[in-house]
Amino acid sequence: MRQQEGKASSCLIERMRHYMSLSDRDEQLLRELEKDEISYRPRTRLAFSDNPSHLFVVKSGWLYRYEQLDETRRQVLRIHYPGDIVGLTDVAMKAACGEMMTVTKTVLCPFPKRRLDDIFIHSPRLTALLFSLGVLKQIVLQDRMKIMGRASAPHKVAHFMLEMHARLRIHSPAGVLNRFEMPLTQDVIGDAIGLTNVSVSNAMTQLAFEGYCTCQHREVTLHELDKLKKLINFQDRYFEIDTSWFPSG
């Protein structure tokens, strides 16, 4: 890995703007979280315990967080994309559990937890948004747990794809809302929704046959989006959150 100089663009600011307007001060506070950058190669294992006092902004790339259950089994808990803050849901803990694995070439911006102090002191609205996004992560995980317990394999895979689509479309250009990059292997998808890679493959084949989803050359295309969402009762948690209770600007 290597240290890089900061860049002008910010996926974190872009994501926050999706939910509320940001003042110049808000943007500066967020940029302070991205002052340092470290690049990692694909398929690099990262342990939270290596840097327990830090959180990480995902500048670019994909990675996932997982718990190793035993020598052969693991549970993938979250997929992280650009604009995510890794470890936000662990901020109250002295030591975070779990590990991360990069999927693609990834750039992370590490920052100490204490750097959140400036946000808490100077921007109550931004504090409320960070709190809400932390809760949102837990709700999305809860939705996935529910679908894992009661749905068929094709519906589990469809729910996972719709979950990724919902998160990624915040940054997608207009007109490409049904297509997105898919660098995850079937093993990773299976470990996220409780299926074997063979079951994931069979489910993808069935979804393609039914005209809902196709996956070619590391790219997923979703068809009949409204029909598919209704079929599995999917709720898009990412597109809009309740900001009516946020402190005034």
DABEL-V586403 format. One record per residue. N is the residue number from 0. SS is DSSP state (A for helix, B for strand, O for the rest). PHI is phi in whole degrees, -180 to 180 (NA if undefined). Layout:
n:N ss:SS phi:PHI
n:N ss:SS phi:PHI
This chain:
n:0 ss:O phi:NA
n:1 ss:B phi:-145
n:2 ss:B phi:-80
n:3 ss:B phi:-125
n:4 ss:O phi:-80
n:5 ss:O phi:-66
n:6 ss:O phi:-118
n:7 ss:O phi:-73
n:8 ss:O phi:-73
n:9 ss:O phi:-148
n:10 ss:A phi:-67
n:11 ss:A phi:-64
n:12 ss:A phi:-64
n:13 ss:A phi:-59
n:14 ss:A phi:-66
n:15 ss:A phi:-63
n:16 ss:A phi:-63
n:17 ss:A phi:-62
n:18 ss:A phi:-100
n:19 ss:O phi:-162
n:20 ss:O phi:-73
n:21 ss:O phi:-117
n:22 ss:O phi:-79
n:23 ss:A phi:-58
n:24 ss:A phi:-66
n:25 ss:A phi:-59
n:26 ss:A phi:-64
n:27 ss:A phi:-66
n:28 ss:A phi:-62
n:29 ss:A phi:-71
n:30 ss:A phi:-64
n:31 ss:A phi:-64
n:32 ss:A phi:-79
n:33 ss:A phi:-117
n:34 ss:O phi:-68
n:35 ss:O phi:-108
n:36 ss:B phi:-132
n:37 ss:B phi:-131
n:38 ss:B phi:-97
n:39 ss:B phi:-128
n:40 ss:O phi:-76
n:41 ss:O phi:-60
n:42 ss:O phi:60
n:43 ss:O phi:-103
n:44 ss:B phi:-85
n:45 ss:B phi:-127
n:46 ss:B phi:-101
n:47 ss:A phi:-58
n:48 ss:A phi:-66
n:49 ss:A phi:-68
n:50 ss:A phi:-148
n:51 ss:O phi:-67
n:52 ss:O phi:-93
n:53 ss:B phi:-119
n:54 ss:B phi:-111
n:55 ss:B phi:-140
n:56 ss:B phi:-91
n:57 ss:B phi:-84
n:58 ss:B phi:-81
n:59 ss:B phi:-159
n:60 ss:O phi:93
n:61 ss:O phi:-120
n:62 ss:B phi:-151
n:63 ss:B phi:-135
n:64 ss:B phi:-105
n:65 ss:B phi:-148
n:66 ss:B phi:-116
n:67 ss:B phi:-83
n:68 ss:O phi:-79
n:69 ss:O phi:-157
n:70 ss:O phi:-66
n:71 ss:O phi:-120
n:72 ss:O phi:-122
n:73 ss:B phi:-144
n:74 ss:B phi:-121
n:75 ss:B phi:-81
n:76 ss:B phi:-97
n:77 ss:B phi:-146
n:78 ss:B phi:-104
n:79 ss:B phi:-108
n:80 ss:O phi:-125
n:81 ss:O phi:-56
n:82 ss:O phi:100
n:83 ss:O phi:-78
n:84 ss:B phi:-108
n:85 ss:B phi:-79
n:86 ss:O phi:96
n:87 ss:A phi:-61
n:88 ss:A phi:-77
n:89 ss:A phi:-106
n:90 ss:O phi:-62
n:91 ss:O phi:-85
n:92 ss:O phi:-95
n:93 ss:O phi:-71
n:94 ss:O phi:-141
n:95 ss:O phi:-82
n:96 ss:O phi:-104
n:97 ss:O phi:96
n:98 ss:B phi:-133
n:99 ss:B phi:-123
n:100 ss:B phi:-134
n:101 ss:B phi:-74
n:102 ss:O phi:-98
n:103 ss:O phi:-118
n:104 ss:O phi:-59
n:105 ss:B phi:-131
n:106 ss:B phi:-117
n:107 ss:B phi:-113
n:108 ss:B phi:-113
n:109 ss:B phi:-77
n:110 ss:B phi:-149
n:111 ss:B phi:-69
n:112 ss:A phi:-54
n:113 ss:A phi:-64
n:114 ss:A phi:-71
n:115 ss:A phi:-71
n:116 ss:A phi:-54
n:117 ss:A phi:-61
n:118 ss:A phi:-67
n:119 ss:A phi:-62
n:120 ss:A phi:-80
n:121 ss:A phi:-100
n:122 ss:O phi:-143
n:123 ss:A phi:-59
n:124 ss:A phi:-68
n:125 ss:A phi:-66
n:126 ss:A phi:-61
n:127 ss:A phi:-63
n:128 ss:A phi:-69
n:129 ss:A phi:-61
n:130 ss:A phi:-60
n:131 ss:A phi:-64
n:132 ss:A phi:-68
n:133 ss:A phi:-65
n:134 ss:A phi:-66
n:135 ss:A phi:-58
n:136 ss:A phi:-58
n:137 ss:A phi:-69
n:138 ss:A phi:-67
n:139 ss:A phi:-63
n:140 ss:A phi:-64
n:141 ss:A phi:-64
n:142 ss:A phi:-60
n:143 ss:A phi:-66
n:144 ss:A phi:-63
n:145 ss:A phi:-65
n:146 ss:A phi:-69
n:147 ss:A phi:-65
n:148 ss:A phi:-84
n:149 ss:A phi:-135
n:150 ss:O phi:-106
n:151 ss:O phi:-74
n:152 ss:A phi:-58
n:153 ss:A phi:-60
n:154 ss:A phi:-71
n:155 ss:A phi:-63
n:156 ss:A phi:-65
n:157 ss:A phi:-62
n:158 ss:A phi:-63
n:159 ss:A phi:-62
n:160 ss:A phi:-66
n:161 ss:A phi:-68
n:162 ss:A phi:-62
n:163 ss:A phi:-66
n:164 ss:A phi:-59
n:165 ss:A phi:-62
n:166 ss:A phi:-71
n:167 ss:A phi:-76
n:168 ss:A phi:-70
n:169 ss:A phi:-59
n:170 ss:A phi:-105
n:171 ss:O phi:-83
n:172 ss:O phi:-68
n:173 ss:O phi:-59
n:174 ss:O phi:95
n:175 ss:O phi:-122
n:176 ss:O phi:-78
n:177 ss:O phi:-108
n:178 ss:B phi:-133
n:179 ss:B phi:-153
n:180 ss:B phi:-67
n:181 ss:O phi:-133
n:182 ss:O phi:-86
n:183 ss:O phi:-75
n:184 ss:O phi:-80
n:185 ss:A phi:-65
n:186 ss:A phi:-62
n:187 ss:A phi:-66
n:188 ss:A phi:-60
n:189 ss:A phi:-61
n:190 ss:A phi:-70
n:191 ss:A phi:-84
n:192 ss:A phi:-125
n:193 ss:O phi:76
n:194 ss:O phi:-129
n:195 ss:O phi:-78
n:196 ss:A phi:-64
n:197 ss:A phi:-66
n:198 ss:A phi:-65
n:199 ss:A phi:-63
n:200 ss:A phi:-61
n:201 ss:A phi:-65
n:202 ss:A phi:-66
n:203 ss:A phi:-62
n:204 ss:A phi:-63
n:205 ss:A phi:-67
n:206 ss:A phi:-63
n:207 ss:A phi:-66
n:208 ss:A phi:-62
n:209 ss:O phi:-83
n:210 ss:O phi:83
n:211 ss:O phi:-100
n:212 ss:B phi:-155
n:213 ss:B phi:-129
n:214 ss:B phi:-133
n:215 ss:B phi:-142
n:216 ss:O phi:52
n:217 ss:O phi:60
n:218 ss:B phi:-140
n:219 ss:B phi:-105
n:220 ss:B phi:-121
n:221 ss:B phi:-99
n:222 ss:O phi:-117
n:223 ss:O phi:51
n:224 ss:A phi:-57
n:225 ss:A phi:-62
n:226 ss:A phi:-66
n:227 ss:A phi:-67
n:228 ss:A phi:-61
n:229 ss:A phi:-67
n:230 ss:A phi:-60
n:231 ss:A phi:-109
n:232 ss:O phi:58
n:233 ss:O phi:-83
n:234 ss:O phi:-114
n:235 ss:O phi:-81
n:236 ss:O phi:-80
n:237 ss:O phi:-83
n:238 ss:O phi:-65
n:239 ss:O phi:-144
n:240 ss:O phi:-124
n:241 ss:O phi:-80
n:242 ss:O phi:-107
n:243 ss:O phi:-64
n:244 ss:O phi:-92
n:245 ss:O phi:-63
n:246 ss:O phi:-57
n:247 ss:O phi:-69
n:248 ss:O phi:-76
